[in-house]
Amino acid sequence: MTDTSLFDWASAQRQAARQLGQKLIFPEPAAGYADWRQASALVASAALATRARVVAISGSQGSGKSTLAQCLQNTLINAGQQAAALSIDDFYLTRQARASLAEQVHPLLQTRGVPGTHDWQWLQQVLDEVHRGNRPLQVPVFDKGLDDRVAQREIDADLLVFEGWCLGVRAQPESALAAPCNELERDEDGRGEWRHWVNDQLQQHYESLWQKVDLWVHLRVPGFAQVQAWRSQQEQQIPLEQRMDEAQIRRFIAHYQRLTEALWQQRPDTPGFVLQLDEQHQVTEVTVSLKP
């Protein structure tokens, strides 16, 4: 992996974009990276120059990855690309399918979110299709308020902006699974069956999905306490009768803690960017990695 300064990399991307005859949308260096519009311009420039088919945005709950994905989609469309934003959350298994997992494997699998609670085969098919240039793409529609899949839709795109909290996370070594990381694991997964099963799903099915990503954006937040606070803010966007209270949110977030913290500790996937965020969602640092 080769790191370089942001401005040196910007110069290289400008040159690559010109050589490919693509519209130049990279911001001037003086503009800074204080909001998602500037970050989107940075990432879009790299996506255009490298002819990426799948751009992945990985970040913890509440980090702003969905907002960034929408902004990046708009930036790419304005640059003449047929782009669409997609979330790994769209691929959650139905409530009934998760109930079956909860009965057959472990009760914690009733809760959506961890690897193994997505229709990874459908997701694999979509990623393969976009790389082949086939369109339109058939994708599921998941309603978080109802906690269930409600339909499917068609998207006409040759470039996907793919976002999700667990994108890029890799299976942990057995030694890392021995001790519980929070009260949920201690009280409801005392023998480690749930976390071992999730880890196996990562190794068997998800790590191969990450290899289909052409360009990465990793969002890094100050700490797990910030995840809790930002996820609580997100809950306010859900209809009142479907919202979780603070205790429910804490328990819900606990399902994600192990892999969120593991992702922060591992070396980020490349090529791409790491955007360090402060407590106000501002980008304080951009690290660029050119080579995988």
GIQUIZI-V702093 format. One line per field, one symbol per residue. ss: DSSP state (~ for helix, > for strand, _ for the rest). phi: phi as a letter, one per 30 degrees, with the letter a starting at -180 (. if undefined). psi: psi as a letter, one per 40 degrees, with the letter a starting at -180 (. if undefined). A space follows every 50 residues. Layout:
ss->???
phi->???
psi->???
This chain:
ss->__>>_~~~~~~~~~~~~~~_________~~~____~~~~~~~~~~~~~~~ ___>>>>>______~~~~~~~~~~~~~~____>>>>>~~~~>__~~~~~~ ~~~~__~~~~_______>_~~~~~~~~~~~~~____>>>>>>>____>>> >>>>>___>>>>>>_________~~~~_____~~~~~~____~~~~~~~~ ~~~~~~~~~~____>>>>>>___~~~~~~~~~~~~____~~~___~~~~~ ~~~~~~~~~~~~~~~______>>>>>>_____>>>>>>>___
phi->.ccbdedddedddeddddddicddbdddeddibdbddddddddddddddc hdcbccccadeidjddddddddedddddcjcccbcbcdddceddeddddd dddccaedddddkdejccdddddeddddddddidadccbdbccdddhadc abbcbcbcbcccbldcdjdceddeddcdcdcadedddcbecidddddddd deddbddddddddcbcbcccceldddeeddddddddddeedcdddddddd dddddcdedddddddddddbdlbccdccdciddcabccbdcd
psi->hhiiiddddddddddddddefihhehiidedafeidddddddddddddde fidhhhhhiiheeeddddddddddddddeeigiihiidddeiiidddddd ddddchdeedhidiheeigddddddddddddeehiihhiihhhddefihe aiihhgiehhhhiideheiiiiiddeedhieadddddefdeedddddddd ddddddddddeehdhihhhhididdddddddddddeeiideeiiiddddd dddddedddddddddihiiiiaihhhiaeeeihehhhhhdi.
